[in-house]
């Protein structure tokens, strides 16, 4: 089986494990945090141990490209957080929560 066959390449910024909606960035974030493959499978029961190992192997075989992918994922997440923080809806919800607490 080819390593790429474990993944669905939705776009340049979205690679998910086939048969799941779990992006490789989720698995790799846990792996980089020091979690063992067995722990990752316990956290995400829709994954198999083989899929987690395939994701790690894919990363090791394509490190520069996956590092770029992961960096773009982090930047998109940070951008989304900044946008949410300045959202008029979020500001109204925070104001309402503050007023309710008083």
C-alpha positions as CSV (number, residue, x, y, z in Angstrom):
1,X,0.0,0.0,0.0
2,X,1.3,3.5,-0.9
3,X,1.7,5.9,2.0
4,X,-0.4,8.6,0.2
5,X,-3.3,6.2,0.1
6,X,-3.9,6.7,3.8
7,X,-4.8,10.4,3.1
8,X,-7.3,12.5,1.3
9,X,-5.6,15.6,-0.1
10,X,-8.6,17.9,0.0
11,X,-6.5,21.0,-0.9
12,X,-3.0,22.4,-0.3
13,X,-4.2,23.3,3.2
14,X,-6.3,20.3,4.1
15,X,-5.1,16.7,4.3
16,X,-7.3,14.3,6.2
17,X,-6.9,10.7,7.1
18,X,-9.1,8.6,4.7
19,X,-12.4,7.6,6.2
20,X,-12.2,10.3,8.9
21,X,-12.5,14.0,9.1
22,X,-9.3,14.2,11.2
23,X,-6.6,16.3,9.6
24,X,-3.0,15.2,9.8
25,X,-2.3,18.4,11.8
26,X,-4.3,17.1,14.7
27,X,-2.3,13.9,14.9
28,X,1.0,15.7,14.4
29,X,0.2,18.3,17.1
30,X,-0.4,15.5,19.6
31,X,2.7,13.7,18.4
32,X,4.9,16.9,18.7
33,X,3.4,17.4,22.2
34,X,5.0,14.0,23.1
35,X,2.0,11.8,22.9
36,X,2.6,8.2,21.9
37,X,0.7,6.8,18.9
38,X,-1.3,4.6,21.2
39,X,-2.4,7.6,23.2
40,X,-3.4,9.4,20.1
41,X,-5.6,6.5,19.1
42,X,-7.2,6.6,22.5
43,X,-7.9,10.3,22.1
44,X,-9.4,9.8,18.6
45,X,-11.2,6.4,18.5
46,X,-12.1,6.8,14.8
47,X,-8.3,6.4,14.0
48,X,-6.4,3.1,13.9
49,X,-2.9,2.7,15.2
50,X,-1.9,2.0,11.6
51,X,-3.3,5.4,10.4
52,X,-1.5,7.2,13.2
53,X,1.8,5.5,12.3
54,X,1.2,6.3,8.6
55,X,0.7,10.0,9.4
56,X,3.9,10.1,11.4
57,X,5.8,8.2,8.7
58,X,4.3,10.6,6.0
59,X,5.6,13.5,8.1
60,X,9.1,11.9,8.4
61,X,9.2,11.2,4.6
62,X,7.9,14.7,3.7
63,X,9.2,16.8,6.5
64,X,9.8,20.2,4.7
65,X,6.4,20.1,2.9
66,X,4.5,19.0,6.1
67,X,6.3,21.6,8.2
68,X,5.1,24.3,5.7
69,X,1.6,22.8,5.8
70,X,1.7,22.7,9.7
71,X,2.9,26.3,9.8
72,X,0.1,27.5,7.5
73,X,-2.4,25.7,9.8
74,X,-1.0,27.5,12.9
75,X,-1.1,30.8,11.1
76,X,-4.7,30.2,9.9
77,X,-5.7,29.3,13.5
78,X,-4.1,32.4,14.9
79,X,-5.8,34.6,12.3
80,X,-9.2,33.0,13.1
81,X,-8.7,33.8,16.8
82,X,-7.9,37.4,16.0
83,X,-10.9,37.7,13.8
84,X,-13.2,36.2,16.4
85,X,-11.8,38.5,19.1
86,X,-12.8,41.5,17.0
87,X,-16.1,40.2,15.8
88,X,-19.1,42.4,16.7
89,X,-21.0,39.4,17.8
90,X,-18.3,38.2,20.1
91,X,-18.0,41.7,21.6
92,X,-21.8,41.8,22.2
93,X,-21.7,38.4,23.9
94,X,-18.8,39.4,26.1
95,X,-20.5,42.7,27.0
96,X,-23.7,40.8,27.8
97,X,-21.8,38.3,30.0
98,X,-20.1,41.1,31.8
99,X,-23.4,42.9,32.4
100,X,-25.0,39.7,33.6
101,X,-22.2,39.1,36.1
102,X,-22.7,42.5,37.7
